[in-house]
Amino acid sequence: MLSRTIIGQKVLAFDDLGPEAIHEFTVKDLPVIVLIDVKGRDFYQESQSRYRTTR
């Protein structure tokens, strides 16, 4: 299902390696969750500490 969001791709380096080459993908409507924002805040870490309780 996610592969349907890829609308373009090109090989950036190591074309001779086939599937292990470095690729650049252009995607549209790819559902993602960003865990670290531009200020370096870690959403995963902050969310865990919000719900962690001390016993």
PDB file of N, CA, C and O in Angstrom:
ATOM      1  N   MET A   1       0.816  -1.184   0.000  1.00  0.00           N
ATOM      2  CA  MET A   1       0.000   0.000   0.000  1.00  0.00           C
ATOM      3  C   MET A   1       0.868   1.259   0.000  1.00  0.00           C
ATOM      4  O   MET A   1       0.584   2.205  -0.735  1.00  0.00           O
ATOM      5  N   LEU A   2       1.918   1.279   0.815  1.00  0.00           N
ATOM      6  CA  LEU A   2       2.766   2.469   0.862  1.00  0.00           C
ATOM      7  C   LEU A   2       3.525   2.685  -0.439  1.00  0.00           C
ATOM      8  O   LEU A   2       3.843   3.824  -0.783  1.00  0.00           O
ATOM      9  N   SER A   3       3.822   1.613  -1.167  1.00  0.00           N
ATOM     10  CA  SER A   3       4.547   1.774  -2.426  1.00  0.00           C
ATOM     11  C   SER A   3       3.738   2.564  -3.446  1.00  0.00           C
ATOM     12  O   SER A   3       4.309   3.107  -4.392  1.00  0.00           O
ATOM     13  N   ARG A   4       2.446   2.640  -3.278  1.00  0.00           N
ATOM     14  CA  ARG A   4       1.605   3.422  -4.188  1.00  0.00           C
ATOM     15  C   ARG A   4       1.840   4.923  -4.041  1.00  0.00           C
ATOM     16  O   ARG A   4       1.470   5.693  -4.926  1.00  0.00           O
ATOM     17  N   THR A   5       2.443   5.343  -2.946  1.00  0.00           N
ATOM     18  CA  THR A   5       2.697   6.767  -2.728  1.00  0.00           C
ATOM     19  C   THR A   5       3.951   7.247  -3.452  1.00  0.00           C
ATOM     20  O   THR A   5       4.176   8.453  -3.556  1.00  0.00           O
ATOM     21  N   ILE A   6       4.774   6.319  -3.957  1.00  0.00           N
ATOM     22  CA  ILE A   6       5.999   6.691  -4.673  1.00  0.00           C
ATOM     23  C   ILE A   6       5.624   7.126  -6.082  1.00  0.00           C
ATOM     24  O   ILE A   6       5.065   6.353  -6.860  1.00  0.00           O
ATOM     25  N   ILE A   7       5.946   8.389  -6.400  1.00  0.00           N
ATOM     26  CA  ILE A   7       5.601   8.900  -7.726  1.00  0.00           C
ATOM     27  C   ILE A   7       6.842   9.095  -8.597  1.00  0.00           C
ATOM     28  O   ILE A   7       6.725   9.425  -9.777  1.00  0.00           O
ATOM     29  N   GLY A   8       8.029   8.894  -8.021  1.00  0.00           N
ATOM     30  CA  GLY A   8       9.255   9.004  -8.791  1.00  0.00           C
ATOM     31  C   GLY A   8      10.430   8.486  -7.997  1.00  0.00           C
ATOM     32  O   GLY A   8      10.393   8.439  -6.768  1.00  0.00           O
ATOM     33  N   GLN A   9      11.485   8.092  -8.714  1.00  0.00           N
ATOM     34  CA  GLN A   9      12.687   7.635  -8.037  1.00  0.00           C
ATOM     35  C   GLN A   9      13.864   7.769  -8.973  1.00  0.00           C
ATOM     36  O   GLN A   9      13.719   7.714 -10.194  1.00  0.00           O
ATOM     37  N   LYS A  10      15.061   7.951  -8.370  1.00  0.00           N
ATOM     38  CA  LYS A  10      16.287   7.957  -9.156  1.00  0.00           C
ATOM     39  C   LYS A  10      17.416   7.404  -8.300  1.00  0.00           C
ATOM     40  O   LYS A  10      17.398   7.516  -7.074  1.00  0.00           O
ATOM     41  N   VAL A  11      18.377   6.817  -8.952  1.00  0.00           N
ATOM     42  CA  VAL A  11      19.541   6.273  -8.264  1.00  0.00           C
ATOM     43  C   VAL A  11      20.541   7.403  -8.066  1.00  0.00           C
ATOM     44  O   VAL A  11      20.911   8.084  -9.022  1.00  0.00           O
ATOM     45  N   LEU A  12      20.978   7.603  -6.826  1.00  0.00           N
ATOM     46  CA  LEU A  12      21.931   8.663  -6.514  1.00  0.00           C
ATOM     47  C   LEU A  12      23.378   8.177  -6.565  1.00  0.00           C
ATOM     48  O   LEU A  12      24.273   8.918  -6.971  1.00  0.00           O
ATOM     49  N   ALA A  13      23.602   6.933  -6.152  1.00  0.00           N
ATOM     50  CA  ALA A  13      24.972   6.422  -6.102  1.00  0.00           C
ATOM     51  C   ALA A  13      24.976   4.901  -6.122  1.00  0.00           C
ATOM     52  O   ALA A  13      23.992   4.263  -5.748  1.00  0.00           O
ATOM     53  N   PHE A  14      26.059   4.342  -6.550  1.00  0.00           N
ATOM     54  CA  PHE A  14      26.300   2.894  -6.544  1.00  0.00           C
ATOM     55  C   PHE A  14      25.267   2.130  -7.369  1.00  0.00           C
ATOM     56  O   PHE A  14      24.701   1.138  -6.911  1.00  0.00           O
ATOM     57  N   ASP A  15      25.032   2.603  -8.581  1.00  0.00           N
ATOM     58  CA  ASP A  15      24.059   1.980  -9.477  1.00  0.00           C
ATOM     59  C   ASP A  15      24.371   0.502  -9.719  1.00  0.00           C
ATOM     60  O   ASP A  15      23.459  -0.303  -9.910  1.00  0.00           O
ATOM     61  N   ASP A  16      25.654   0.146  -9.713  1.00  0.00           N
ATOM     62  CA  ASP A  16      26.054  -1.236  -9.967  1.00  0.00           C
ATOM     63  C   ASP A  16      25.626  -2.202  -8.862  1.00  0.00           C
ATOM     64  O   ASP A  16      25.704  -3.417  -9.048  1.00  0.00           O
ATOM     65  N   LEU A  17      25.177  -1.690  -7.722  1.00  0.00           N
ATOM     66  CA  LEU A  17      24.757  -2.553  -6.612  1.00  0.00           C
ATOM     67  C   LEU A  17      23.289  -2.964  -6.703  1.00  0.00           C
ATOM     68  O   LEU A  17      22.797  -3.706  -5.854  1.00  0.00           O
ATOM     69  N   GLY A  18      22.607  -2.493  -7.711  1.00  0.00           N
ATOM     70  CA  GLY A  18      21.201  -2.871  -7.894  1.00  0.00           C
ATOM     71  C   GLY A  18      20.324  -2.374  -6.756  1.00  0.00           C
ATOM     72  O   GLY A  18      20.290  -1.175  -6.480  1.00  0.00           O
ATOM     73  N   PRO A  19      19.603  -3.295  -6.082  1.00  0.00           N
ATOM     74  CA  PRO A  19      18.686  -2.873  -5.024  1.00  0.00           C
ATOM     75  C   PRO A  19      19.380  -2.274  -3.798  1.00  0.00           C
ATOM     76  O   PRO A  19      18.727  -1.637  -2.971  1.00  0.00           O
ATOM     77  N   GLU A  20      20.687  -2.470  -3.675  1.00  0.00           N
ATOM     78  CA  GLU A  20      21.424  -1.907  -2.545  1.00  0.00           C
ATOM     79  C   GLU A  20      22.008  -0.538  -2.864  1.00  0.00           C
ATOM     80  O   GLU A  20      22.708   0.043  -2.035  1.00  0.00           O
ATOM     81  N   ALA A  21      21.728  -0.016  -4.055  1.00  0.00           N
ATOM     82  CA  ALA A  21      22.179   1.325  -4.423  1.00  0.00           C
ATOM     83  C   ALA A  21      21.457   2.355  -3.561  1.00  0.00           C
ATOM     84  O   ALA A  21      20.471   2.040  -2.896  1.00  0.00           O
ATOM     85  N   ILE A  22      21.951   3.569  -3.579  1.00  0.00           N
ATOM     86  CA  ILE A  22      21.297   4.642  -2.823  1.00  0.00           C
ATOM     87  C   ILE A  22      20.287   5.309  -3.743  1.00  0.00           C
ATOM     88  O   ILE A  22      20.644   5.850  -4.790  1.00  0.00           O
ATOM     89  N   HIS A  23      19.029   5.264  -3.342  1.00  0.00           N
ATOM     90  CA  HIS A  23      17.932   5.785  -4.149  1.00  0.00           C
ATOM     91  C   HIS A  23      17.336   7.039  -3.515  1.00  0.00           C
ATOM     92  O   HIS A  23      17.386   7.216  -2.298  1.00  0.00           O
ATOM     93  N   GLU A  24      16.775   7.903  -4.350  1.00  0.00           N
ATOM     94  CA  GLU A  24      15.977   9.029  -3.883  1.00  0.00           C
ATOM     95  C   GLU A  24      14.559   8.803  -4.382  1.00  0.00           C
ATOM     96  O   GLU A  24      14.338   8.616  -5.578  1.00  0.00           O
ATOM     97  N   PHE A  25      13.603   8.821  -3.467  1.00  0.00           N
ATOM     98  CA  PHE A  25      12.202   8.604  -3.825  1.00  0.00           C
ATOM     99  C   PHE A  25      11.423   9.903  -3.675  1.00  0.00           C
ATOM    100  O   PHE A  25      11.629  10.654  -2.722  1.00  0.00           O
ATOM    101  N   THR A  26      10.536  10.158  -4.612  1.00  0.00           N
ATOM    102  CA  THR A  26       9.595  11.263  -4.513  1.00  0.00           C
ATOM    103  C   THR A  26       8.253  10.650  -4.165  1.00  0.00           C
ATOM    104  O   THR A  26       7.760   9.780  -4.882  1.00  0.00           O
ATOM    105  N   VAL A  27       7.657  11.101  -3.062  1.00  0.00           N
ATOM    106  CA  VAL A  27       6.407  10.499  -2.595  1.00  0.00           C
ATOM    107  C   VAL A  27       5.310  11.552  -2.476  1.00  0.00           C
ATOM    108  O   VAL A  27       5.582  12.746  -2.349  1.00  0.00           O
ATOM    109  N   LYS A  28       4.077  11.088  -2.518  1.00  0.00           N
ATOM    110  CA  LYS A  28       2.923  11.972  -2.361  1.00  0.00           C
ATOM    111  C   LYS A  28       1.950  11.305  -1.400  1.00  0.00           C
ATOM    112  O   LYS A  28       1.621  10.128  -1.555  1.00  0.00           O
ATOM    113  N   ASP A  29       1.495  12.056  -0.414  1.00  0.00           N
ATOM    114  CA  ASP A  29       0.524  11.569   0.573  1.00  0.00           C
ATOM    115  C   ASP A  29       1.034  10.355   1.350  1.00  0.00           C
ATOM    116  O   ASP A  29       0.285   9.407   1.586  1.00  0.00           O
ATOM    117  N   LEU A  30       2.290  10.386   1.743  1.00  0.00           N
ATOM    118  CA  LEU A  30       2.863   9.306   2.547  1.00  0.00           C
ATOM    119  C   LEU A  30       2.567   9.580   4.014  1.00  0.00           C
ATOM    120  O   LEU A  30       2.993  10.607   4.543  1.00  0.00           O
ATOM    121  N   PRO A  31       1.845   8.681   4.685  1.00  0.00           N
ATOM    122  CA  PRO A  31       1.541   8.904   6.101  1.00  0.00           C
ATOM    123  C   PRO A  31       2.777   8.630   6.969  1.00  0.00           C
ATOM    124  O   PRO A  31       3.310   7.521   6.970  1.00  0.00           O
ATOM    125  N   VAL A  32       3.222   9.649   7.702  1.00  0.00           N
ATOM    126  CA  VAL A  32       4.395   9.502   8.568  1.00  0.00           C
ATOM    127  C   VAL A  32       4.157  10.200   9.895  1.00  0.00           C
ATOM    128  O   VAL A  32       3.283  11.057  10.020  1.00  0.00           O
ATOM    129  N   ILE A  33       4.947   9.819  10.875  1.00  0.00           N
ATOM    130  CA  ILE A  33       4.963  10.495  12.164  1.00  0.00           C
ATOM    131  C   ILE A  33       6.387  10.991  12.375  1.00  0.00           C
ATOM    132  O   ILE A  33       7.329  10.199  12.343  1.00  0.00           O
ATOM    133  N   VAL A  34       6.552  12.287  12.590  1.00  0.00           N
ATOM    134  CA  VAL A  34       7.869  12.866  12.813  1.00  0.00           C
ATOM    135  C   VAL A  34       8.155  12.809  14.311  1.00  0.00           C
ATOM    136  O   VAL A  34       7.406  13.361  15.117  1.00  0.00           O
ATOM    137  N   LEU A  35       9.243  12.139  14.672  1.00  0.00           N
ATOM    138  CA  LEU A  35       9.561  11.973  16.084  1.00  0.00           C
ATOM    139  C   LEU A  35      10.511  13.039  16.623  1.00  0.00           C
ATOM    140  O   LEU A  35      10.496  13.330  17.819  1.00  0.00           O
ATOM    141  N   ILE A  36      11.334  13.623  15.755  1.00  0.00           N
ATOM    142  CA  ILE A  36      12.252  14.667  16.202  1.00  0.00           C
ATOM    143  C   ILE A  36      12.003  15.890  15.335  1.00  0.00           C
ATOM    144  O   ILE A  36      12.088  15.815  14.109  1.00  0.00           O
ATOM    145  N   ASP A  37      11.696  17.021  15.972  1.00  0.00           N
ATOM    146  CA  ASP A  37      11.398  18.231  15.201  1.00  0.00           C
ATOM    147  C   ASP A  37      12.672  19.032  14.935  1.00  0.00           C
ATOM    148  O   ASP A  37      13.763  18.618  15.326  1.00  0.00           O
ATOM    149  N   VAL A  38      12.532  20.170  14.273  1.00  0.00           N
ATOM    150  CA  VAL A  38      13.683  20.982  13.885  1.00  0.00           C
ATOM    151  C   VAL A  38      14.433  21.569  15.072  1.00  0.00           C
ATOM    152  O   VAL A  38      15.573  22.008  14.923  1.00  0.00           O
ATOM    153  N   LYS A  39      13.814  21.585  16.248  1.00  0.00           N
ATOM    154  CA  LYS A  39      14.467  22.097  17.447  1.00  0.00           C
ATOM    155  C   LYS A  39      15.140  20.985  18.240  1.00  0.00           C
ATOM    156  O   LYS A  39      15.699  21.240  19.307  1.00  0.00           O
ATOM    157  N   GLY A  40      15.094  19.742  17.727  1.00  0.00           N
ATOM    158  CA  GLY A  40      15.747  18.628  18.388  1.00  0.00           C
ATOM    159  C   GLY A  40      14.929  17.976  19.480  1.00  0.00           C
ATOM    160  O   GLY A  40      15.425  17.097  20.185  1.00  0.00           O
ATOM    161  N   ARG A  41      13.670  18.398  19.634  1.00  0.00           N
ATOM    162  CA  ARG A  41      12.812  17.777  20.650  1.00  0.00           C
ATOM    163  C   ARG A  41      12.393  16.395  20.168  1.00  0.00           C
ATOM    164  O   ARG A  41      12.018  16.220  19.008  1.00  0.00           O
ATOM    165  N   ASP A  42      12.459  15.429  21.052  1.00  0.00           N
ATOM    166  CA  ASP A  42      12.140  14.040  20.740  1.00  0.00           C
ATOM    167  C   ASP A  42      10.716  13.739  21.197  1.00  0.00           C
ATOM    168  O   ASP A  42      10.470  13.571  22.391  1.00  0.00           O
ATOM    169  N   PHE A  43       9.788  13.669  20.261  1.00  0.00           N
ATOM    170  CA  PHE A  43       8.382  13.428  20.570  1.00  0.00           C
ATOM    171  C   PHE A  43       8.191  12.093  21.286  1.00  0.00           C
ATOM    172  O   PHE A  43       7.384  11.994  22.210  1.00  0.00           O
ATOM    173  N   TYR A  44       8.927  11.075  20.867  1.00  0.00           N
ATOM    174  CA  TYR A  44       8.816   9.759  21.492  1.00  0.00           C
ATOM    175  C   TYR A  44       9.202   9.823  22.966  1.00  0.00           C
ATOM    176  O   TYR A  44       8.494   9.295  23.824  1.00  0.00           O
ATOM    177  N   GLN A  45      10.322  10.470  23.253  1.00  0.00           N
ATOM    178  CA  GLN A  45      10.786  10.577  24.639  1.00  0.00           C
ATOM    179  C   GLN A  45       9.826  11.413  25.483  1.00  0.00           C
ATOM    180  O   GLN A  45       9.514  11.047  26.616  1.00  0.00           O
ATOM    181  N   GLU A  46       9.358  12.532  24.937  1.00  0.00           N
ATOM    182  CA  GLU A  46       8.438  13.396  25.684  1.00  0.00           C
ATOM    183  C   GLU A  46       7.115  12.686  25.969  1.00  0.00           C
ATOM    184  O   GLU A  46       6.549  12.841  27.051  1.00  0.00           O
ATOM    185  N   SER A  47       6.628  11.919  25.017  1.00  0.00           N
ATOM    186  CA  SER A  47       5.359  11.208  25.199  1.00  0.00           C
ATOM    187  C   SER A  47       5.480  10.131  26.259  1.00  0.00           C
ATOM    188  O   SER A  47       4.568   9.949  27.067  1.00  0.00           O
ATOM    189  N   GLN A  48       6.593   9.419  26.265  1.00  0.00           N
ATOM    190  CA  GLN A  48       6.790   8.377  27.277  1.00  0.00           C
ATOM    191  C   GLN A  48       6.803   8.985  28.678  1.00  0.00           C
ATOM    192  O   GLN A  48       6.173   8.453  29.592  1.00  0.00           O
ATOM    193  N   SER A  49       7.511  10.085  28.846  1.00  0.00           N
ATOM    194  CA  SER A  49       7.631  10.669  30.186  1.00  0.00           C
ATOM    195  C   SER A  49       6.288  11.226  30.673  1.00  0.00           C
ATOM    196  O   SER A  49       6.050  11.288  31.879  1.00  0.00           O
ATOM    197  N   ARG A  50       5.425  11.625  29.762  1.00  0.00           N
ATOM    198  CA  ARG A  50       4.101  12.128  30.143  1.00  0.00           C
ATOM    199  C   ARG A  50       3.239  11.051  30.802  1.00  0.00           C
ATOM    200  O   ARG A  50       2.463  11.330  31.716  1.00  0.00           O
ATOM    201  N   TYR A  51       3.391   9.822  30.323  1.00  0.00           N
ATOM    202  CA  TYR A  51       2.520   8.740  30.786  1.00  0.00           C
ATOM    203  C   TYR A  51       3.193   7.803  31.772  1.00  0.00           C
ATOM    204  O   TYR A  51       2.547   6.891  32.288  1.00  0.00           O
ATOM    205  N   ARG A  52       4.469   8.005  32.046  1.00  0.00           N
ATOM    206  CA  ARG A  52       5.193   7.138  32.982  1.00  0.00           C
ATOM    207  C   ARG A  52       4.788   7.510  34.400  1.00  0.00           C
ATOM    208  O   ARG A  52       4.710   8.691  34.737  1.00  0.00           O
ATOM    209  N   THR A  53       4.534   6.519  35.220  1.00  0.00           N
ATOM    210  CA  THR A  53       4.198   6.765  36.626  1.00  0.00           C
ATOM    211  C   THR A  53       5.282   6.167  37.513  1.00  0.00           C
ATOM    212  O   THR A  53       5.918   5.175  37.153  1.00  0.00           O
ATOM    213  N   THR A  54       5.483   6.767  38.653  1.00  0.00           N
ATOM    214  CA  THR A  54       6.471   6.279  39.616  1.00  0.00           C
ATOM    215  C   THR A  54       5.731   5.487  40.688  1.00  0.00           C
ATOM    216  O   THR A  54       4.710   5.934  41.209  1.00  0.00           O
ATOM    217  N   ARG A  55       6.245   4.333  41.005  1.00  0.00           N
ATOM    218  CA  ARG A  55       5.620   3.494  42.033  1.00  0.00           C
ATOM    219  C   ARG A  55       6.467   3.451  43.264  1.00  0.00           C
ATOM    220  O   ARG A  55       6.104   2.794  44.239  1.00  0.00           O
TER     221      ARG A  55
END
